[in-house]
Amino acid sequence: MYLSACGILGAVLWLRLATSGLANLVPQYNFASADTVFLIIGGVTFVVAFFGCCGAWFQSRFMLITYFSLVIMLFLAEFMLGALTFVFREQVSRSVQQELLLGIQKHYNVTREPGTLPALWDHIHQGLHCCGVRDYTDWFQIDAWPTEDRVPDSCCIKRERYCGRLDPEGRNKESWYKEGCAAAIQTWVVQRLHVLGTVGLIVGFLQLFGLVTSMILFCTVKHKRASHSYKSYDTSAS
């Protein structure tokens, strides 16, 4: 189980490095980002592993059965989370799009500090060659520029200063990316799910292995305690 915890925490580190700043896309739910969820799971796994190690070392049946029960609950929780995510994937996708739009409309500002929402959207626009969530109109009349139909300069195919401002004739719209970023972001995430999927399979195997070994240890401890017998001898008869 300690190997499972290390694998989960390793996935957290990779997710943090590979998706640095992505949680800022949805500022109102930054605390519930994927790496935070995995960090909690890794911490819980370490606690569960403590019962297994101590139970095996001290041959405590109580700690072994506690370890077995906790692993069962952890395994079921992981399975249910994965199943619910798969079943409600369309609803999750729509909810993510709505939250991305809300982040653009309410939390976007004109600063360009590293890791902030504007800098992150600039990176997405230029890296994925897209604009907005559904299309470039998502940037029209947001709170950062409530009276203007404009987009960030990073939406321009050839980025130049103020190229995102709409000219009187509206001709510079032809130089903006037409496709939204929702599909591109989804594809980008899916391409990296194989790493998390591999870690998940390894963790699941280690958890099943832990269940089997804990039951073997439990039965072994029970058998050893039942087989202990002490024979007394009458020394006066010798």
C-alpha positions, 0 to 999 in steps of 0.5 A, a space after each residue: 500500500 505504501 507503493 500505491 501511495 507513492 504511485 498516487 503522489 507521483 501522479 500528483 507531482 506529474 499532474 502539477 508539473 504537466 498542468 501547471 496553472 490549469 486550475 486557474 481556468 476555473 477560479 471558483 473551484 480552484 480548491 477542487 482541482 484534480 491534483 488536490 483530489 489525488 493528493 487527498 487520496 494519496 494521504 488517505 492511502 498512507 494512513 491505510 498503509 500504516 494499519 497494514 504495516 503495524 498489523 503485520 509487524 505486531 501481528 495484531 488481528 485488530 489492525 489487520 482487519 481494520 486495514 482490510 476494511 479500509 482498503 475495501 472501502 477505498 477500492 469501492 470509493 475509487 471504483 464508484 468515482 470512476 464509474 460516476 465520472 464515466 456515466 455522467 461524462 456529458 454532464 461533467 463536460 457541459 458543467 466544465 464549459 459553463 464554469 470556463 465561460 464564467 471564469 472568462 466573464 467574471 474573473 478575467 482581467 488585463 494583467 499578464 502575471 505568470 500563472 494568472 487567468 489571462 496568461 493561461 488563456 494566452 498560452 491556450 490560444 497560442 498553443 491550441 490555435 483556438 479562441 474562447 470556449 465555444 468561439 471568439 464571441 465568448 470574449 465579447 462584453 465581458 466584465 474586463 471590457 463591458 462595452 467592447 466586442 473584442 478578444 485578447 490579442 492572443 486570439 489573433 493568428 498573427 499576434 500584434 498589439 491591439 489586434 484583438 480590438 474590432 475595427 469599425 468595419 469589422 474586417 479584422 475578425 478574419 484574423 482571429 481563430 474561429 474555433 473554440 478551445 473546449 474541444 481542444 482542451 478536452 483532446 489535450 486532457 484525453 491524450 494525457 489520461 493514459 498516464 493516470 490510467 496506468 497509475 490507476 491500474 497499478 494502484 488497483 492491483 496493489 490494493 487487491 494484493 494488499 487485501 489478499 496478503 492481509 487475509 493470509 496474515 490474519 489467518 496465520 496469526 489466528 492459527 499461531 495463537 490457536 496452536 500455542 499450548 503449554 504442557 506442565 510437568 509434575 516434577 515430584 513424580 521424577 
